[in-house]
């Protein structure tokens, strides 16, 4: 989102004149109470700490398996995915378009380098799709028993429907990451009903609003006072874990776009 809004990461004229500061608008006591947040504070992603608020922090899993075909213990390293028996048996969301695969493949690139990316995304002949439902169906039917960057909601749907599918922790060379998903919030300038917008953003960040959002999106709110019974436990960020933040400002605006261009060249070959 903020790659589009802020270009090179410079906040000029309220993010290209599109947003007004959100922080001064937040006024409800339960929204401003920092004890209600996992990080002990309200998280704004932009350098000005004013415009782009982060509502979600989900522990992200890149790898999902059909456990009838591939056991979790079979994948203890990213290099296990390069084994000949997995060639042509991996489905991945397209890493060259905005979405989970863009950030996750960039993290793999950072940790393991462009040669590993070439071997995984080219030599292993994965099936590339831009449809999470298609990826999920291929995984569930065992057509492709390994999925990369499958939307976690789809993993949960398959499990609920009885398919032998589960997301597994990332191998140690590239640890699990935190994702904000669709959970970035901004307040548009020149809104047709600015007071209604202010009322809405305050309600959305209350316990009630965030509970409804979390249940609908199946993404973990940054609030710590919600009912998490609908969320798989391993999606909840754990204290003390050094997660890679795939939505950090610098990574999103500087690092990831450069990696994506390099990957575009790699995959074109």
HELIX and SHEET records of a PDB file:
HELIX    1   1 UNK A    2  UNK A    6  1                                   5    
HELIX    2   2 UNK A   13  UNK A   16  1                                   4    
HELIX    3   3 UNK A   23  UNK A   25  5                                   3    
HELIX    4   4 UNK A   29  UNK A   32  1                                   4    
HELIX    5   5 UNK A   34  UNK A   36  5                                   3    
HELIX    6   6 UNK A   72  UNK A   74  5                                   3    
HELIX    7   7 UNK A   78  UNK A   82  5                                   5    
HELIX    8   8 UNK A   84  UNK A   86  5                                   3    
HELIX    9   9 UNK A  100  UNK A  112  1                                  13    
HELIX   10  10 UNK A  114  UNK A  118  1                                   5    
HELIX   11  11 UNK A  119  UNK A  123  3                                   5    
HELIX   12  12 UNK A  132  UNK A  140  1                                   9    
HELIX   13  13 UNK A  152  UNK A  160  1                                   9    
HELIX   14  14 UNK A  194  UNK A  204  1                                  11    
HELIX   15  15 UNK A  207  UNK A  217  1                                  11    
HELIX   16  16 UNK A  233  UNK A  235  5                                   3    
HELIX   17  17 UNK A  249  UNK A  250  1                                   2    
HELIX   18  18 UNK A  251  UNK A  255  3                                   5    
HELIX   19  19 UNK A  256  UNK A  268  1                                  13    
SHEET    1   A 2 UNK A  19  UNK A  20  0                                        
SHEET    2   A 2 UNK A 187  UNK A 188 -1                                        
SHEET    1   B 2 UNK A  53  UNK A  54  0                                        
SHEET    2   B 2 UNK A 184  UNK A 185 -1                                        
SHEET    1   C 3 UNK A  58  UNK A  60  0                                        
SHEET    2   C 3 UNK A 177  UNK A 179 -1                                        
SHEET    3   C 3 UNK A 244  UNK A 245  1                                        
SHEET    1   D 5 UNK A 127  UNK A 129  0                                        
SHEET    2   D 5 UNK A  90  UNK A  93  1                                        
SHEET    3   D 5 UNK A 146  UNK A 148  1                                        
SHEET    4   D 5 UNK A  63  UNK A  66 -1                                        
SHEET    5   D 5 UNK A 165  UNK A 168 -1                                        
END                                                                             
